[in-house]
């Protein structure tokens, strides 16, 4: 019994303790205590941040018993664990989320107030960990939340980037990037675990040798060794004892100085080595769905995956089991191809370091991994040149060649004489410069391959992974994305949450399908009125925020029409701008025209090297400058680009939105998850038949959704027949007027050059068929305009949207992953002090 040696066993904690107690008085005392003893500050000398940190530690104490007993569960020999490998986790602020999950928000609010502090100020003080670019990283965060809330033992593994996604500022209408120094004032939510540090090899060469059993083996002689230090963050579940762990790795030099180099006098050389090691976890690559093929990025991927797999092996062995059952202990999910090197690394660890035979190792490996694809964009497909790969990971290249040799032998049997199949399925792209195809490695090494929305999965099967689908159709399945209602409703929208709960109770927070109960109130005038009042009050708050942040005055009574997401040509922010200019032209032609006043709110970051995306931001802000200040417009249209879109910003904007813009080219947006957050919060969607929009429309009803645009096969057909965007320009007077106005420099102080790259691209290439969808979009927006005039019916549609979004809870997605892919069941955590209290 491990507790026999536990010094705490004879002085057990109780729920009345200062470190666990939940009464307002205990919380208040704990806050003062932490300020004094942890921050080392007297109240009169304490900064906002000191108070925030003190409060964060008060909350951390209160989740600690649950966290410790959840960890203890991992080590039980037959606990099956989900291991979620992701290069990104876009968590958002922790404090309020943890208050909600621990169900202590009211008590803490009161304790804070009794300490003469402002609750909201402390909440706003938290610097969010922006360890992701966009949808993919945020999905990982929602999934971690649902895993805990569903009481599934799970570990998230990733990188503790010292600098996360850059902070965005807008200067003179252009994006300016600033370093995200999220750690500078301390991070109370992480605990370093240096005792679980591992080492990771890089570079060098391999050499054959015969071990003392006479076995032929290969030894990897690295050029460099780095140390991975794990930092653990607790992931609480909603009103359950489960607190899972997100384990993020920081890279360090094995010793702070290389003494050998130091001793021969190369002091600077020794420090150099340390800098190289620390660089690995220094900064998140800010590209979304666009690979850069940089050596450091490959090192990052290998670094965290190797750390994670070594950690899992340690856990498995500690739980008293042998490595040939690794796949029974862990279900390892690859979040896109970023961690796909894990397939080769697990093989290496099993064979080279744990003496397993190839066939056994392959059996274990290929029963451990499952792979999620998140995009069809060709520029996001990860390929590493064989040269670069071999330089960093020489042993892995050999292993990949061997996996490939065996795999292609099977392919040959299946597709006899068909060279095309062999070429396309091979892990090595032999055309031109040879490269390693990470998606192929992920497919061969995984027992499950899934897409993230119904349409996307079908397109995965029929396009980018068609050959793998023909080879192993049984591996393929769909898991439509979801988002956590705890953060995206309860935390982001407390007013709507309270209204909903006052009608149908609060079970919906765990069982989102129960929102269906709201349907019966959709025709209730009193309920509609309350619904509308809440939306208005949230819009007022956002209007104030917009004023503070941008100096632009917007009318809270106008329609809030919102487009927030990464800036990408396929997401078509420029189509939205063309709509705004169209309305502007109508006003200029007829200043007394009757149109629904709108506030257009944009947000999103552009990859620093993506010139067209950055120009699109300038396009939005420049059109805004003209429209917002033209007296003829009479404030009926306002265009706002709110800087620095992140999780905190999302929590502010989704609840205030009335129209959600989901206007990607059909077939390009794998799923989208913002679309779900809007709908849950009662916004109506204008969208194409793309990604999860299709399923949202199915759920909320076609009559409560504004659909427009070409469908996926129509886009394909149009392009196959030689799409000529110029034809649309030529034959459409309004479109021509809009583009000509831009070309003449109306939005660029007369400069016809500024937006020329954007216009040239639209008129001569238009890869995302913006011009082909223009008229359909304008017509559909005119319907939106009309619909908004009937506020009663609009509110009805808004209620029905929220009521019918049950499917889009990440709890549903995660339950499906558990059932179909991971084969793992909930394991409630027993925490002695809480169980005693309940008994
Ligand atoms: N996605 O955010 C990213 N980054 C990538 O590199 C590839 C895909 C997004 O993933 C989300 C989660 O699955 C999807 O909802 C979204 O459509 C996709 O663009």
Boltz pocket constraint, residues with backbone or C-beta under 6 A from the ligand:
constraints:
  - pocket:
      binder: B
      contacts: [[A, 133], [A, 134], [A, 135], [A, 136], [A, 137], [A, 139], [A, 287], [A, 288], [A, 289], [A, 290], [A, 336], [A, 373], [A, 374], [A, 375], [A, 380], [A, 452], [A, 481], [A, 668], [A, 669], [A, 670], [A, 671], [A, 672], [A, 673], [A, 691]]
      max_distance: 6.0
